[in-house]
Every structure is written in C-alpha cells, then in structure tokens.
Amino acid sequence: MYGYSKNLRRNMTVKIYGYGGVPFLIFPTQDAMSDNFENFGMIDTLKDFIERGQIQLFCVDTVDIETWSNIYGDKAWRAARQESYYDYIIEEILPLIREKNSSGKLPIAAGCSLGGLHAAIVFFRRPELFGGMLSLSGVYDAKFFFDGWLNSTLYDNSPADFLANISPTHPYIDIYNSKKIILCIGQGAWEEEGVRTTAIMKKIFAEKNIHAWTDFWGYDVCHDWYWWKKQILYFLPEFLKGAQ
C-alpha cells in the first residue's frame, strides 16, 4: 500500500504479508524500507506461519536517513522529525492495522537492529495499543545516535531514559506486565552497544518490577540476519500463545 502521510508530509509505503492471525507491526533495519524483511529472506523464514494464517505482517517504511542517520543535521530538527514518525505510526499505521486485520488482537511491535529501537519506542510509550514487543539487537539509548545530546523530544524517543524515570506505581507498569516483552541481543560482532543498552534495560525492568524477558545469546551471535531469523523463530511461539 502506498499513500500520503499527513504527519510526515510525504508518501509512505506499507507492505502487508498474510491474510489474518496475530498482527505484527514490523520496523525495518536502519535506513531501510518496507521491503526490508522480504529482501533479506525473513518473509521466507516466516512463510509457514503466514500461509497458515497465524500471523499477518505490516512492514513500514522509515525516515531514518533524516533522523537517526542524519549525523550532520540539526539535532533538534532530527528529534522533531522522529517524533513526527512516532505520530505517523500511532495515528496512521495503527488504524490501518485495525482496518486490515480482523483478528481483534492488538499488534506486536517488532524489529531488528534500529527497528528494535522503533518497536521499543512505540510500545513503551503506548503499551495499551499493543499486544507485546519483540526487539532483536536493539539499541535503546537515543543519545548514542546524537553524540550524547538530548532534549525533551529526543528523551521521549529514548526508552533507556524515559523508562528509568517512570514511577514504579505508574499505571503503565501493570499494562506492561500484561503483555509479552522480549529483548534479545547477541554478544558477538557489532553487538556492543546493544549489549550495553540491553543491560541498562534489564536493570530498569528489575527496578520497576516490569516483567520483561531480556535474553543474551552467545559470543558467537553477531548483528546479522542469520541470527535474527533463528531468534524470531525461537520467540514467535511466545506471541502466538500469549498475544492479546
């Protein structure tokens, strides 16, 4: 599907795979677009689940090249653009998922690499709108992409920051704990920042009594599609039996 986004003021594409089952909102890897999962063989990996009507994937475009990857751009503008992308997902994509998926289930926010950060942002900010979250090799500290810089807008897009300050009695804690939350990271090549920030998230979860699963895989597990395919097949059954 191809259409104009009022929040982003540009055309955006959504690719839909499957006809029913648990809906998954899929964020691509850094700078990639809605064909990312197809191009790297993830759709083939999930083919049986899709064809049996167990899952339906809604794969979105990004504006990462304007935000997270725009290292020479104005930081405040980049943060504001990311916030517009967040609004696009919440205000435009979630209604589309409700329209196209008849299961009555809330979507699972999911992604690999930077897609995992996007999934964490939307889920932890609006957990009542999602059935759960799966992040593979995510980095959860937005300051990493902004040379340590942070303003109030970027703070809202940095789970390692805003979750650290959430009250242990905040109503969202009970909502989080009614969902399936999985963060997985390898400990091999190119996973260093993911390991650092996943450890931060694990500590926050313990402090706030958030029942999330943070899973650290082996030192041979690198930042690569080969491992993400293994991981998604390993974790997918958790969402099929527990999605709301």
C-alpha positions in Angstrom: 0.0 0.0 0.0 1.2 3.5 -0.9 -0.2 6.7 0.5 0.4 10.2 1.7 1.2 10.7 5.4 -0.2 13.9 6.9 2.3 13.7 9.8 5.4 13.2 7.6 4.1 15.2 4.6 5.4 12.6 2.2 4.3 9.4 0.6 5.0 6.2 2.6 4.6 2.5 1.8 3.3 -0.3 3.9 3.7 -3.9 2.7 1.2 -6.4 4.1 2.0 -10.1 4.2 -0.7 -12.6 5.1 -4.4 -12.6 5.5 -5.0 -13.0 9.2 -3.8 -14.1 12.6 -1.8 -12.1 15.1 -0.8 -8.7 13.5 2.9 -7.7 13.7 4.0 -4.2 13.1 7.4 -4.6 11.6 10.1 -1.9 11.6 13.0 -2.4 9.2 16.7 -2.1 9.9 18.4 1.3 9.8 17.6 3.4 6.7 15.6 0.5 5.2 12.1 0.5 3.9 9.0 -1.7 3.9 10.6 -4.3 1.6 13.4 -5.0 4.1 12.1 -8.2 5.5 11.4 -9.6 2.0 14.8 -8.5 0.6 16.7 -10.3 3.4 14.6 -13.5 3.4 12.7 -13.0 6.6 9.3 -13.4 4.8 10.5 -16.8 3.5 11.6 -17.7 7.1 8.1 -16.9 8.3 6.3 -18.3 5.3 4.6 -21.2 7.0 3.2 -19.0 9.8 1.9 -16.5 7.2 0.4 -19.1 4.9 -1.4 -20.8 7.8 -3.0 -17.6 8.8 -1.2 -17.4 12.2 0.4 -14.1 11.6 0.0 -11.0 9.4 2.9 -8.7 8.9 2.6 -4.9 8.4 6.0 -3.8 7.2 6.5 0.0 7.3 8.9 2.5 5.7 11.3 4.6 7.8 12.6 8.2 7.7 15.8 7.1 9.5 18.0 8.8 6.9 16.5 12.1 8.1 16.6 11.3 11.8 18.9 8.7 13.4 21.4 8.5 10.5 21.5 12.3 9.7 24.6 12.8 11.8 25.4 16.3 10.3 21.8 17.6 10.6 20.4 19.9 13.2 19.8 17.7 16.3 16.6 19.4 17.4 15.1 19.1 13.9 16.2 15.4 13.7 14.5 14.8 17.1 11.3 16.6 15.9 11.3 14.6 12.7 11.5 11.3 14.7 8.6 12.5 16.8 6.6 13.1 13.6 7.4 9.5 12.6 6.2 8.3 16.0 2.9 10.2 15.4 2.7 8.6 11.9 2.9 5.1 13.4 0.3 5.8 16.2 -2.1 7.9 14.2 -1.9 6.4 10.8 -0.5 2.9 10.8 -2.3 1.5 13.8 -5.7 2.4 12.4 -4.7 0.7 9.1 -3.8 -2.4 11.0 -7.2 -2.4 12.7 -8.8 -2.0 9.4 -6.9 -4.8 7.6 -6.6 -7.3 10.4 -9.9 -8.9 11.6 -8.4 -11.0 14.5 -9.3 -8.5 17.1 -5.8 -8.8 18.5 -3.5 -5.9 19.3 -0.4 -5.7 17.1 3.0 -6.9 18.3 5.7 -4.2 17.7 8.8 -5.9 16.3 12.1 -5.1 14.6 15.7 -5.9 14.2 18.6 -3.5 14.9 17.3 0.1 14.7 13.9 -1.5 14.0 14.1 -2.8 17.5 14.5 0.7 18.9 11.4 1.8 17.0 9.5 -1.1 18.4 10.5 -0.2 21.9 9.6 3.5 21.5 6.1 2.9 20.3 5.4 0.0 22.7 6.8 1.6 25.9 5.1 4.9 25.2 1.7 3.5 24.3 1.5 -0.1 25.7 -2.3 -0.1 25.7 -2.2 -0.1 21.9 0.0 -3.1 21.5 -0.1 -6.8 22.4 3.6 -7.0 23.0 7.0 -6.2 21.7 9.9 -8.2 20.2 13.2 -6.4 19.7 16.3 -8.2 18.2 19.7 -6.5 18.5 18.1 -3.2 19.5 19.9 -0.1 21.0 17.7 1.7 23.5 19.7 4.8 24.3 18.8 7.5 21.7 21.8 9.6 22.8 24.1 7.0 21.1 22.9 8.3 17.7 23.1 12.0 18.7 26.6 12.2 20.1 25.3 12.3 23.7 22.9 15.1 23.0 19.4 15.0 24.5 16.4 17.4 24.6 12.8 16.8 25.7 11.7 15.5 22.4 14.5 13.0 22.0 14.0 12.0 25.6 10.6 10.8 24.7 12.2 8.6 22.0 14.9 7.1 24.3 13.5 4.2 26.2 16.6 3.9 28.4 16.0 7.4 29.6 12.2 7.7 30.0 11.8 4.3 31.5 14.5 4.9 34.0 12.4 7.8 35.3 8.9 6.2 35.3 7.3 5.8 38.7 7.1 2.2 40.0 3.4 3.0 40.7 2.7 4.3 37.2 -0.4 2.7 35.6 1.7 1.6 32.7 3.6 -0.9 34.8 0.5 -3.1 35.1 -0.1 -2.7 31.4 3.5 -3.7 30.6 3.1 -6.7 32.8 0.0 -7.9 31.0 2.0 -8.1 27.7 4.8 -10.2 26.3 8.0 -8.2 26.2 11.2 -9.7 24.7 14.6 -8.0 24.1 17.2 -10.3 22.6 20.8 -9.5 21.9 23.8 -11.5 20.8 27.2 -10.9 22.3 29.3 -11.2 19.2 30.5 -8.8 16.5 28.7 -5.4 16.2 26.5 -6.0 19.2 28.5 -4.0 21.7 26.1 -1.1 22.0 23.1 -3.4 22.0 24.7 -5.4 24.9 25.3 -2.2 26.8 21.8 -0.8 26.4 20.0 -4.1 26.8 21.8 -4.5 30.2 20.5 -1.0 31.1 17.0 -2.0 30.2 17.3 -5.3 32.2 18.3 -3.2 35.2 15.4 -0.8 34.7 13.0 -3.7 34.4 14.2 -5.2 37.7 14.0 -1.8 39.5 10.5 -1.0 38.2 9.2 -4.6 38.5 8.5 -4.8 34.8 8.2 -8.5 33.7 10.3 -8.4 30.5 12.5 -11.1 29.1 16.0 -9.9 28.3 17.9 -12.7 26.6 21.6 -12.5 26.0 22.7 -15.0 23.3 26.3 -16.3 22.9 29.6 -14.6 22.0 29.3 -16.2 18.5 26.0 -14.5 17.9 26.6 -11.4 15.8 24.5 -8.5 14.4 23.2 -10.3 11.3 20.1 -11.6 9.6 21.3 -15.2 10.0 20.9 -14.9 13.8 17.7 -12.7 13.6 16.0 -15.5 11.6 16.9 -18.0 14.3 15.8 -15.7 17.0 12.4 -14.8 15.5 11.5 -18.5 15.0 12.6 -19.2 18.6 10.5 -16.3 20.1 7.5 -16.3 17.8 5.5 -19.0 19.6 5.5 -16.9 22.8 3.4 -14.3 21.0 1.1 -16.8 19.3 0.1 -18.2 22.6 0.0 -15.0 24.6 -0.9 -12.1 22.3 -3.9 -10.0 23.4 
